[in-house]
Amino acid sequence: MNPREVCLLIGREGEVLWSDASDSAVSLPDSRARWEALWRLRGEVEEIAHSHPLGPLAFSAEDETTMEAILLALGRPVRFSVVAPDGTLLRADGREARLAQEPPWVALLRARSGMT
């Protein structure tokens, strides 16, 4: 499988509520279906994760503007994660941390992203 960016909406118990993927390893274009899923699941979503299958382990400038729009739309805090081959970065309450122990859904995200 070719590497591609994937997005997961994660629920309170760490369950994957919804996912989608791009055809690109370096971008995840905006999607009406993703926004509709986020709005439909807004009461259940606790975390929004996406992959950078080729790296870096960092939020991009586009990620920053998207996260800001999501927080404004939801009117409440959610966590954001970016998963790369060498780790997972979590942003919650304005703070970032590289996770020492990754949640189970990270393996699924890496597999769907074509990371080895």
N, C-alpha and C positions, 0 to 999 in steps of 0.2 A: 504494500500500500504506500502511495506517495504521501509525504507529510502534509498535513492540513490543519488549520486552526479549527478548534471545536469549542463550543460554549455549552456549559451545563448550568441549569438552575437547580440549586440544592435546597432541600427542605430542612425542617427543624431537627430531624433525626439523622441527618446526613444522607437521606435518600435523594436520588436523582429524580427530579420532577419533570424535567423536559431537557432536550438537547437538540442542537443543530450543528452543522459543519459547513465550512467553506470548501472551495476547490483549491485554495491557496495555502501555502505554508507560511505566508507572511502577512496575511490580512483576513479579517472576518467582516465582510461588508455588512452595513446596516441592513436589518431585515424586519419587514413589517410583521412577519410571523413571530419573530423573537419578541418584539415589543408587545404583541397581542398575548403571547404566552405569559410574559412577565406580568402584564396587567391582570390577566385571568387568575394567575397564581399568586398575586401580590400579597395575600394574607399568609401564605405558606412559605414563601421564599425567604431563606435566611442568608444564602450565599450565592454569588454569581461567580462562576469560575470559567476561565478560558485558557487555551493553551498557546504557547509560543514554541512550536515543535523544533524550530531551529534556534531558539533563544531570541533575545536574552531573557534572563530571569529578572524582569523589570516591567513596570507598567509603561506603555508608550504614551505619547502625547494624545493620541486618539483615544486610548483607554481612559485617560484622565478626564477628557470632556464627556465621554460616554458615562463614566461613573457619576460625574456631577449631574448629568441629566437624569439618570436613574434615581439618584437620591432626591432630587427635586420632585420628580414624578411620584415617587412612593411616599414622600413625606415622612420617612422613617429610616433609621440606619439599617443597612445590610452589610455583610462582609463581601469583599472581593478577593479573588485569588487568581494568580497567573501561574501556570504550571509549565516548566521547561524541562529539558532532559536532565538537568542537574539539580532540580529542586522545585519547591513550591513557595511562593511569596504570598503572604496574606496581608490584606489591609482591613483594619477594623477600627472604628472610632478614631480615624485620623492617624493611626500608627501602623507601621509596617514591620513585619517580622518574617524571616525565613523559617519555615516549619521544620523542626527537628524530627517530628513524627507526623507523617502524612496520613490523612484520612483515607479510608478504603476506596472512595470514588476516584482518587488520583490515578490509580492503576487503570481504571476504565478510561479516563480521559486521555492518558498517554497512549493506550491501545488504539482508541478511536482516532487519535491524532497521527498515528503512524510513527510514534517515537520508538526507538529501540533502546 
